[in-house]
Amino acid sequence: MNLKPGGVDVWYVDESGDRQFFAITAVAVPFLREIDGLWRFVWDDHLRAVQQFRRELSTKHGVPVRKELHATKFVSGRGRYRRNRQQFGRRAAVGVYRWMLARLQCLQPTSIISVVTCPGANLYGFTKFEASLIALFQRMRRASVATDRNGFVFFDEGHGEYRKLYRRARVNLPTGSMLGGWPTGAVTNLPMDMFVKDANFKDSGHCYFTQIVDLIVYAARLRARSELGQLGGWQATLGLGDAYTLIPTPALNTYASRTHPLGLVLLK
């Protein structure tokens, strides 16, 4: 495999699910770029931007910079996220969560891809988890082709089933056509052969990027539920159905979906 002219991205992936909906999000972070004729590792530059985001979160809202962010716990008012192990009330926690999503300018343009599998969805015979991951891999591949970049992937620890699906996608990734088919049939194989190495795993407690993906994917799942009229209770009352719209639009890969203005891929 040759190095692509556009360089290399690191993709961080995390998921959020309930009994009906399964969401998965990937965020691309620049790793290697050619600048003024020289190859330069730029990942640290983007890490510093995320570290600044965490410092601002600590200064303004009292969330310690070393505290691991989990959206599900955070917005429900659990997890003792305030300084000195104090608790946010639920309404206050949702306000801080919305603040965080609105300040993700630290992410590069078109870096966020989110897929949500809705009840009853079927993609090439796959459902829920597998369908979501196949759709995500298709769009990660498409983004890498469009930018002429290589990529490698970090999944959150504790999900070993990712490895099998990732290995398969690097060799065989079924892909349909927006034009209705390929010369060889309705589906063809477009593998993720510009992605390197095996699936990698990262402890989210030691990875700011994975924690940011966790914030985003939770919002994606609730957005899908809201758009289908299936978001209720306190989540609807506190306005979590529109939380995904707070993410800075430039950071969203709106090309991921032909029909959704935010690029959110809904498998129905």
C-alpha positions as CSV (number, residue, x, y, z in Angstrom):
1,M,0.0,0.0,0.0
2,N,1.3,3.4,-1.0
3,L,0.9,6.6,1.1
4,K,-1.9,8.7,-0.4
5,P,-1.2,12.3,-1.5
6,G,-3.7,13.7,1.0
7,G,-2.0,12.1,4.0
8,V,-3.4,10.0,6.9
9,D,-6.4,10.5,9.2
10,V,-7.2,8.7,12.5
11,W,-10.8,7.8,12.8
12,Y,-12.3,7.4,16.3
13,V,-15.5,5.4,16.5
14,D,-18.1,5.0,19.3
15,E,-21.8,3.8,19.5
16,S,-25.0,4.5,21.5
17,G,-27.9,2.1,21.5
18,D,-31.2,1.3,23.2
19,R,-33.8,-1.4,22.6
20,Q,-35.0,0.1,19.3
21,F,-32.3,2.4,17.9
22,F,-28.6,1.9,17.3
23,A,-26.3,4.8,16.5
24,I,-22.6,4.8,15.6
25,T,-20.4,7.8,14.9
26,A,-16.9,8.2,13.5
27,V,-14.8,11.4,13.7
28,A,-11.7,11.9,11.5
29,V,-8.7,13.6,13.1
30,P,-5.7,14.6,10.9
31,F,-2.6,12.6,11.6
32,L,-0.1,13.1,8.7
33,R,-0.1,16.0,6.2
34,E,2.3,17.3,3.6
35,I,3.1,20.9,4.4
36,D,5.5,23.0,2.3
37,G,6.9,19.9,0.6
38,L,7.5,18.1,3.9
39,W,5.5,15.4,5.7
40,R,4.4,16.6,9.1
41,F,2.7,14.8,12.0
42,V,-0.2,17.1,12.8
43,W,-2.2,15.0,15.3
44,D,-0.7,16.8,18.3
45,D,-2.0,20.1,16.9
46,H,-5.6,18.8,17.0
47,L,-5.1,17.2,20.4
48,R,-4.1,20.7,21.8
49,A,-7.3,22.1,20.4
50,V,-9.3,19.4,22.2
51,Q,-7.3,20.0,25.4
52,Q,-8.2,23.7,25.2
53,F,-11.9,22.7,24.8
54,R,-11.6,20.7,28.0
55,R,-10.0,23.5,29.9
56,E,-12.8,25.8,28.9
57,L,-15.3,23.2,30.0
58,S,-13.6,23.1,33.4
59,T,-13.3,26.9,33.8
60,K,-16.9,27.7,32.7
61,H,-18.8,24.7,34.1
62,G,-16.5,23.1,36.7
63,V,-16.1,19.7,34.9
64,P,-12.5,18.5,35.7
65,V,-10.3,18.1,32.7
66,R,-9.5,14.5,33.6
67,K,-13.1,13.4,34.2
68,E,-14.2,10.9,31.5
69,L,-17.2,12.2,29.6
70,H,-20.1,9.8,29.0
71,A,-23.1,11.5,27.5
72,T,-25.7,9.1,28.9
73,K,-24.6,9.6,32.4
74,F,-23.9,13.3,32.0
75,V,-27.2,14.4,30.7
76,S,-29.2,12.3,33.2
77,G,-27.5,14.1,36.1
78,R,-25.5,11.1,37.2
79,G,-21.7,10.6,37.5
80,R,-20.8,13.5,39.8
81,Y,-19.3,15.6,37.0
82,R,-18.9,18.8,38.9
83,R,-15.8,19.7,40.7
84,N,-15.3,18.1,44.1
85,R,-17.5,15.3,43.0
86,Q,-20.7,17.4,43.1
87,Q,-23.7,16.5,41.0
88,F,-25.4,18.5,38.2
89,G,-29.1,18.6,38.3
90,R,-30.6,17.1,35.1
91,R,-31.6,20.4,33.6
92,A,-28.2,22.0,34.3
93,A,-26.5,18.9,32.9
94,V,-28.4,19.2,29.7
95,G,-27.5,22.8,29.4
96,V,-23.8,22.0,29.7
97,Y,-24.1,19.2,27.3
98,R,-25.6,21.5,24.7
99,W,-22.8,24.0,25.4
100,M,-20.2,21.3,24.7
101,L,-21.8,20.2,21.3
102,A,-22.0,23.9,20.2
103,R,-18.2,24.3,20.8
104,L,-16.8,21.5,18.8
105,Q,-15.0,23.9,16.5
106,C,-11.9,21.9,17.6
107,L,-12.9,19.3,15.0
108,Q,-11.8,19.5,11.4
109,P,-14.3,20.3,8.6
110,T,-16.5,17.4,7.4
111,S,-15.0,15.1,10.0
112,I,-18.2,13.7,11.6
113,I,-20.2,10.8,10.2
114,S,-23.2,9.4,12.1
115,V,-25.4,6.4,11.2
116,V,-28.5,5.4,13.0
117,T,-30.3,2.1,12.5
118,C,-34.0,2.5,13.1
119,P,-36.4,-0.3,14.1
120,G,-36.9,-2.9,11.3
121,A,-34.0,-1.6,9.2
122,N,-32.2,-4.1,6.9
123,L,-29.0,-3.5,4.9
124,Y,-27.9,-6.3,2.6
125,G,-29.4,-8.8,5.0
126,F,-27.8,-7.2,8.1
127,T,-29.6,-5.5,10.9
128,K,-28.9,-3.1,13.8
129,F,-25.2,-3.3,14.8
130,E,-23.8,-4.9,11.7
131,A,-26.0,-2.7,9.4
132,S,-24.9,0.5,11.1
133,L,-21.2,-0.5,10.9
134,I,-21.4,-1.4,7.2
135,A,-23.1,1.9,6.4
136,L,-20.5,3.8,8.4
137,F,-17.6,2.0,6.8
138,Q,-19.0,2.8,3.3
139,R,-19.0,6.5,4.2
140,M,-15.6,6.5,5.8
141,R,-14.3,4.9,2.6
142,R,-16.0,7.4,0.5
143,A,-14.6,10.3,2.5
144,S,-11.1,8.9,2.3
145,V,-11.4,8.5,-1.5
146,A,-12.7,12.0,-1.9
147,T,-9.7,13.4,0.1
148,D,-7.2,10.9,-1.3
149,R,-6.1,9.9,2.2
150,N,-5.2,6.7,4.1
151,G,-6.8,6.0,7.4
152,F,-6.6,3.9,10.5
153,V,-9.3,3.3,13.1
154,F,-9.7,3.3,16.9
155,F,-12.7,1.7,18.4
156,D,-13.8,2.1,22.1
157,E,-12.5,-0.8,24.2
158,G,-15.0,-3.5,25.2
159,H,-16.3,-4.2,21.7
160,G,-14.2,-6.9,20.3
161,E,-16.9,-7.7,17.6
162,Y,-15.7,-4.6,15.7
163,R,-12.5,-6.5,14.8
164,K,-14.2,-9.1,12.7
165,L,-16.4,-6.6,10.8
166,Y,-13.4,-4.3,10.2
167,R,-11.3,-7.1,8.9
168,R,-14.0,-8.1,6.5
169,A,-14.7,-4.6,5.3
170,R,-11.0,-4.2,4.4
171,V,-11.5,-7.1,2.0
172,N,-15.2,-7.2,1.2
173,L,-17.5,-4.2,1.7
174,P,-20.9,-4.5,-0.1
175,T,-21.9,-1.1,-1.6
176,G,-25.0,-0.1,-3.5
177,S,-25.2,2.7,-6.0
178,M,-27.2,5.9,-5.9
179,L,-27.9,5.4,-9.6
180,G,-29.6,2.1,-8.9
181,G,-26.9,-0.4,-9.5
182,W,-23.5,-1.4,-10.9
183,P,-22.7,-3.2,-14.2
184,T,-22.2,-6.3,-12.2
185,G,-25.5,-6.0,-10.2
186,A,-27.3,-4.0,-7.5
187,V,-24.3,-4.3,-5.1
188,T,-20.6,-4.3,-5.7
189,N,-17.5,-4.8,-3.5
190,L,-15.7,-1.5,-2.6
191,P,-13.3,-2.5,0.2
192,M,-11.7,-0.2,2.7
193,D,-8.3,-0.9,1.2
194,M,-6.9,2.5,1.8
195,F,-7.2,1.9,5.6
196,V,-4.2,0.3,7.2
197,K,-3.5,-2.2,9.9
198,D,-6.1,-4.2,12.0
199,A,-8.8,-2.7,14.1
200,N,-7.3,-0.8,17.1
201,F,-8.9,-0.3,20.5
202,K,-8.7,2.7,22.8
203,D,-9.7,3.1,26.5
204,S,-12.0,6.0,26.3
205,G,-11.0,7.1,29.8
206,H,-7.6,8.0,28.4
207,C,-8.8,9.5,25.0
208,Y,-10.4,12.9,24.7
209,F,-11.3,12.2,21.1
210,T,-13.3,9.1,21.9
211,Q,-15.1,11.0,24.6
212,I,-16.1,13.6,22.1
213,V,-17.4,10.9,19.8
214,D,-19.5,9.6,22.7
215,L,-21.1,13.1,23.1
216,I,-21.9,13.2,19.4
217,V,-23.3,9.7,18.9
218,Y,-25.7,10.1,21.8
219,A,-27.1,13.2,20.2
220,A,-27.4,11.4,16.9
221,R,-29.5,8.7,18.3
222,L,-31.9,11.1,20.1
223,R,-32.1,13.2,16.9
224,A,-33.3,10.1,14.9
225,R,-35.8,9.2,17.6
226,S,-37.1,12.8,17.6
227,E,-37.4,13.0,13.8
228,L,-39.5,9.7,13.8
229,G,-41.7,11.0,16.7
230,Q,-40.3,8.5,19.2
231,L,-38.5,10.7,21.7
232,G,-40.5,11.3,24.9
233,G,-40.1,11.8,28.6
234,W,-37.6,14.1,30.1
235,Q,-35.3,13.9,27.0
236,A,-38.0,15.5,24.9
237,T,-39.0,18.0,27.6
238,L,-35.4,19.2,28.0
239,G,-34.9,19.6,24.2
240,L,-32.4,16.8,23.6
241,G,-34.1,16.0,20.3
242,D,-32.4,19.0,18.6
243,A,-29.0,18.6,20.3
244,Y,-27.4,17.3,17.2
245,T,-28.2,20.5,15.3
246,L,-26.0,22.4,17.8
247,I,-22.8,20.8,16.4
248,P,-21.0,23.3,14.2
249,T,-22.2,22.6,10.6
250,P,-18.7,22.7,9.1
251,A,-17.6,19.7,11.2
252,L,-20.4,17.6,9.9
253,N,-19.9,15.5,6.8
254,T,-23.1,16.5,5.1
255,Y,-22.2,14.4,2.0
256,A,-22.7,11.3,4.1
257,S,-26.5,11.4,3.4
258,R,-28.2,12.5,0.1
259,T,-31.4,13.3,2.0
260,H,-30.6,14.6,5.5
261,P,-29.5,18.3,5.8
262,L,-27.1,17.4,8.7
263,G,-25.6,14.4,6.9
264,L,-27.2,12.1,9.4
265,V,-27.6,8.6,7.9
266,L,-30.9,7.0,8.9
267,L,-31.3,3.3,8.0
268,K,-35.1,2.6,8.0
